[in-house]
């Protein structure tokens, strides 16, 4: 699982997925901004808006497991 504070496309998650699928295919989840234009605002608002709170990240990890 990767978690990044920007688009899930063409970032760390994409790079990790490419390596995993070539070497050892395993279930994977990329947590980050999905298919949305960027916004400005206070960090807590943005984390909630994009599913990047600690609770959301833990929930994604549990779903993956």
C-alpha positions in Angstrom: 0.0 0.0 0.0 1.2 3.5 -0.8 -0.1 6.8 0.5 0.7 10.1 -1.2 -0.7 13.6 -0.8 -1.2 14.1 -4.5 -2.6 12.2 -7.5 -2.4 8.5 -7.4 -1.5 8.5 -11.1 2.1 8.6 -12.2 3.4 8.9 -8.6 5.1 6.7 -6.0 2.1 4.3 -6.1 2.4 3.8 -9.8 6.1 3.1 -9.6 5.6 0.6 -6.8 2.8 -1.1 -8.7 5.0 -1.5 -11.8 7.8 -3.2 -9.9 5.4 -5.4 -7.9 3.5 -6.7 -11.0 6.8 -7.5 -12.7 8.5 -9.3 -9.8 5.8 -10.5 -7.4 2.1 -9.8 -8.2 0.4 -9.1 -5.0 -2.8 -7.1 -4.0 -2.1 -3.4 -3.8 -3.9 -0.2 -2.9 -2.8 3.3 -3.8 -4.2 6.0 -1.4 -4.1 9.5 -2.6 -6.1 12.1 -4.7 -8.3 10.3 -7.3 -9.4 11.9 -10.5 -9.9 15.4 -9.1 -8.6 18.8 -9.7 -6.6 20.3 -6.9 -8.1 22.6 -4.3 -6.7 25.0 -1.8 -7.7 25.1 1.9 -6.6 24.2 5.4 -4.8 20.9 5.7 -7.4 19.2 7.8 -10.1 20.1 5.3 -8.1 18.8 2.4 -7.2 15.6 4.1 -10.9 14.9 4.8 -11.9 15.9 1.3 -9.4 13.6 -0.4 -9.6 10.6 2.0 -6.1 11.2 3.5 -7.0 11.2 7.2 -5.4 8.6 9.5 -8.8 6.9 9.8 -9.2 6.7 6.0 -5.7 5.3 5.5 -6.3 2.7 8.2 -9.6 1.8 6.6 -7.9 1.3 3.2 -5.2 -0.9 4.7 -7.9 -3.0 6.4 -9.8 -3.4 3.1 -6.6 -4.5 1.4 -5.8 -7.1 4.1 
